[in-house]
């Protein structure tokens, strides 16, 4: 069995978040970024399952800006066997808070 873990690049949990002056979002320029702590927990659990012999491979996958590759490298350093990065210049940057859920 192969395990795929989605990992996300977020503002580091130890950094104080600053809102942009025009209130359009969070300031991300010159801010330390890291792997989402919940994604880190999921990756550690996948690696634990692999070490127990219940999986043959752990694949970390991320989607977004080119800087997300740094987060992917962190996943590989933690022990993931492979890393996949999905990106496309044709797609706008993914922002989960921009999604409008309408009925």
C-alpha positions in Angstrom: 0.0 0.0 0.0 1.2 3.5 -0.8 0.2 6.5 1.4 -0.2 10.0 -0.1 -0.1 12.9 2.3 -1.2 16.4 1.2 1.0 19.1 2.8 0.4 22.8 2.8 2.6 25.8 3.2 1.4 28.3 5.8 2.7 31.2 7.8 4.8 29.7 10.6 2.7 29.2 13.8 5.3 31.1 15.9 5.0 34.3 13.7 2.6 37.0 14.6 0.2 37.4 11.7 -0.1 40.9 10.2 -3.1 42.0 8.2 -2.4 44.0 5.0 -3.1 47.8 5.3 -5.9 47.5 2.7 -7.5 44.6 4.7 -7.4 42.4 1.6 -5.6 39.5 3.3 -2.6 38.5 5.4 0.9 39.9 4.8 3.1 37.1 3.4 6.1 39.0 2.1 9.2 38.5 4.3 7.3 36.2 6.6 8.6 32.8 7.8 6.6 30.0 6.2 6.5 26.4 7.3 4.5 23.2 6.9 1.0 23.3 8.4 1.3 21.6 11.8 -1.7 19.3 11.1 -0.1 18.2 7.8 3.1 17.5 9.8 1.1 15.3 12.2 -0.4 13.4 9.2 3.0 12.9 7.6 4.5 11.6 10.9 1.6 9.1 11.2 2.0 7.9 7.6 5.7 7.4 8.3 4.8 5.5 11.5 2.5 3.2 9.5 5.2 2.6 6.9 7.7 1.7 9.7 5.2 -0.8 11.1 5.3 -2.5 7.7 1.7 -1.7 6.7 2.8 0.5 3.8 5.5 0.4 1.2 5.8 4.1 0.3 4.9 7.5 1.6 4.4 10.2 -1.0 4.0 13.9 0.0 2.1 16.1 -2.4 1.6 19.9 -2.5 -0.1 22.3 -4.7 0.4 26.0 -5.2 3.1 28.5 -5.8 6.7 27.6 -6.6 7.7 28.3 -3.0 5.7 25.3 -1.9 8.6 23.2 -3.1 10.4 24.2 0.1 7.7 22.6 2.2 7.9 19.5 0.0 11.6 19.4 0.8 10.8 19.5 4.5 8.5 16.5 4.0 11.2 14.6 2.2 13.6 15.4 5.0 11.1 14.1 7.5 11.2 10.7 5.6 8.8 10.8 2.7 9.9 8.6 -0.1 8.8 10.9 -2.9 7.4 14.4 -3.3 5.0 15.6 -5.9 4.3 19.3 -6.7 1.2 20.2 -8.7 1.2 23.7 -10.2 0.0 25.4 -13.3 0.6 29.0 -14.6 -2.9 28.8 -16.1 -4.6 28.5 -12.7 -5.0 31.4 -10.3 -3.2 31.0 -6.9 -5.3 28.8 -4.6 -6.7 30.7 -1.7 -9.1 28.6 0.5 -10.7 31.7 2.0 -11.8 33.0 -1.4 -14.2 30.0 -1.9 -17.8 31.0 -1.7 -20.0 28.1 -0.7 -23.5 28.8 -2.1 -26.6 26.7 -2.1 
